[in-house]
Amino acid sequence: MPSLRTALLQSSGRPGAVAENLKALDEAAARAADAGARLLVAPELFLTGYAIGDAVPELAEPAEGPGSAAIAEIAVRHGLAVLYGYPERDGERIFNASQLIGPDGVRLANYRKTHLFGCFEQEWFTPGEQTVVQADLDGIRIGLLICYDVEFPENVRAHALAGTDLLLVPTAQMHPFQFVAESVVPVRAFESQMYVAYVNRTGPEGEFEFVGLSCLAGPDGMVRTRAGRGEELVIGEVDPEFLAASRAANPYLADRRPGLYGSLA
């Protein structure tokens, strides 16, 4: 099975300007496709911006809303799948969500962030209730989490037990927590034997300062590609043959003793 070439778009776009963010995503998709990527991952709440304050209700839209339709057109035009973050409206509730659109424009998966970070998110968003959301792309089982979710090892292990090969984590990682991108994410990839694509915003935005450092970590705990602190598009390979060999050599999942862990829940 061939590798899945994956592009990570490290950018904050322009908060509050959906049309401009869609344009930036389209331009990144063109560059990613030219480089042979089959998947483009954008950061948390990329469609609208993260630090949008009381504009959240105004900019939130349903999973099948106009932003989804526009990104489906981008995916089809460039022949690659796109994962993006956005505020999802479902009736009176709003979720911090991410959605995966296939290269044919079909909506493959929608995930609602289960662990909300800080006062801003807890004020505006409802926490999701489904831990494991997955889809298949080119023979790779893809799972979705968002930012703070990956800092809970239980979330990543749940994906490992469900067969996730590549975990996509759009994020808004801010100063001074850059150790998550530098250390925690590669460890999560190793301890649960999967690839993890952690894709961050960058630079100042409202009261926040995002640290960049987006990365694709492999099941050996090694980082395949990493961005710096500024706007950047980086590309890495998700190799299913290497993943299978790594899982055979590191049998963490097979050696688990679940009967000992009941107290953790």
Solvent accessible surface area in square Angstrom, and as a share of the most:
residue,aa,sasa,rsa
1,M,122,0.54
2,P,111,0.70
3,S,49,0.32
4,L,2,0.01
5,R,94,0.34
6,T,0,0.00
7,A,0,0.00
8,L,0,0.00
9,L,12,0.06
10,Q,0,0.00
11,S,6,0.04
12,S,9,0.06
13,G,32,0.30
14,R,138,0.50
15,P,56,0.35
16,G,40,0.39
17,A,22,0.17
18,V,40,0.23
19,A,79,0.61
20,E,82,0.37
21,N,1,0.01
22,L,32,0.16
23,K,132,0.56
24,A,34,0.26
25,L,1,0.01
26,D,37,0.19
27,E,90,0.40
28,A,2,0.01
29,A,0,0.00
30,A,33,0.25
31,R,135,0.49
32,A,0,0.00
33,A,31,0.24
34,D,129,0.67
35,A,41,0.32
36,G,45,0.44
37,A,5,0.04
38,R,88,0.32
39,L,0,0.00
40,L,0,0.00
41,V,0,0.00
42,A,0,0.00
43,P,0,0.00
44,E,1,0.01
45,L,1,0.00
46,F,2,0.01
47,L,4,0.02
48,T,0,0.00
49,G,0,0.00
50,Y,3,0.01
51,A,28,0.22
52,I,19,0.10
53,G,29,0.28
54,D,119,0.62
55,A,27,0.21
56,V,0,0.00
57,P,48,0.30
58,E,144,0.64
59,L,37,0.18
60,A,12,0.09
61,E,19,0.08
62,P,57,0.36
63,A,11,0.08
64,E,119,0.53
65,G,10,0.09
66,P,100,0.63
67,G,3,0.03
68,S,5,0.03
69,A,57,0.44
70,A,28,0.22
71,I,1,0.00
72,A,18,0.14
73,E,109,0.49
74,I,6,0.03
75,A,0,0.00
76,V,84,0.48
77,R,140,0.51
78,H,41,0.18
79,G,33,0.31
80,L,0,0.00
81,A,0,0.00
82,V,0,0.00
83,L,0,0.00
84,Y,1,0.00
85,G,0,0.00
86,Y,1,0.00
87,P,1,0.01
88,E,7,0.03
89,R,72,0.26
90,D,56,0.29
91,G,55,0.53
92,E,165,0.74
93,R,118,0.43
94,I,14,0.07
95,F,3,0.01
96,N,0,0.00
97,A,0,0.00
98,S,0,0.00
99,Q,0,0.00
100,L,0,0.00
101,I,0,0.00
102,G,1,0.01
103,P,29,0.18
104,D,97,0.50
105,G,18,0.17
106,V,81,0.47
107,R,106,0.39
108,L,61,0.30
109,A,12,0.09
110,N,39,0.20
111,Y,1,0.00
112,R,67,0.24
113,K,0,0.00
114,T,23,0.13
115,H,56,0.25
116,L,20,0.10
117,F,66,0.28
118,G,31,0.30
119,C,117,0.70
120,F,31,0.13
121,E,2,0.01
122,Q,114,0.50
123,E,123,0.55
124,W,65,0.23
125,F,11,0.05
126,T,42,0.24
127,P,59,0.37
128,G,6,0.05
129,E,161,0.72
130,Q,114,0.51
131,T,50,0.29
132,V,38,0.22
133,V,17,0.09
134,Q,52,0.23
135,A,13,0.10
136,D,82,0.42
137,L,10,0.05
138,D,67,0.35
139,G,52,0.50
140,I,3,0.01
141,R,87,0.32
142,I,0,0.00
143,G,0,0.00
144,L,1,0.00
145,L,0,0.00
146,I,1,0.00
147,C,11,0.06
148,Y,59,0.22
149,D,0,0.00
150,V,0,0.00
151,E,55,0.25
152,F,61,0.25
153,P,62,0.39
154,E,110,0.49
155,N,8,0.04
156,V,1,0.00
157,R,59,0.21
158,A,31,0.24
159,H,0,0.00
160,A,5,0.04
161,L,96,0.48
162,A,41,0.32
163,G,33,0.32
164,T,0,0.00
165,D,21,0.11
166,L,0,0.00
167,L,0,0.00
168,L,0,0.00
169,V,0,0.00
170,P,0,0.00
171,T,0,0.00
172,A,3,0.03
173,Q,8,0.04
174,M,21,0.09
175,H,101,0.45
176,P,77,0.48
177,F,75,0.31
178,Q,41,0.18
179,F,107,0.45
180,V,2,0.01
181,A,0,0.00
182,E,85,0.38
183,S,61,0.40
184,V,33,0.19
185,V,0,0.00
186,P,13,0.08
187,V,76,0.44
188,R,29,0.11
189,A,0,0.00
190,F,67,0.28
191,E,44,0.20
192,S,2,0.01
193,Q,2,0.01
194,M,0,0.00
195,Y,1,0.01
196,V,0,0.00
197,A,0,0.00
198,Y,0,0.00
199,V,0,0.00
200,N,0,0.00
201,R,0,0.00
202,T,12,0.07
203,G,22,0.21
204,P,119,0.75
205,E,11,0.05
206,G,72,0.69
207,E,152,0.68
208,F,31,0.13
209,E,100,0.45
210,F,5,0.02
211,V,4,0.02
212,G,0,0.00
213,L,18,0.09
214,S,0,0.00
215,C,0,0.00
216,L,0,0.00
217,A,0,0.00
218,G,0,0.00
219,P,0,0.00
220,D,48,0.25
221,G,15,0.14
222,M,122,0.55
223,V,54,0.31
224,R,85,0.31
225,T,23,0.13
226,R,75,0.28
227,A,3,0.03
228,G,33,0.31
229,R,131,0.48
230,G,40,0.39
231,E,118,0.53
232,E,67,0.30
233,L,26,0.13
234,V,15,0.09
235,I,55,0.28
236,G,7,0.07
237,E,61,0.27
238,V,0,0.00
239,D,48,0.25
240,P,21,0.13
241,E,118,0.53
242,F,80,0.33
243,L,5,0.02
244,A,61,0.48
245,A,62,0.48
246,S,8,0.05
247,R,75,0.27
248,A,85,0.66
249,A,78,0.60
250,N,40,0.20
251,P,61,0.39
252,Y,93,0.35
253,L,54,0.27
254,A,86,0.67
255,D,97,0.50
256,R,58,0.21
257,R,154,0.56
258,P,79,0.50
259,G,78,0.75
260,L,111,0.55
261,Y,84,0.32
262,G,56,0.54
263,S,108,0.70
264,L,142,0.70
265,A,133,1.03
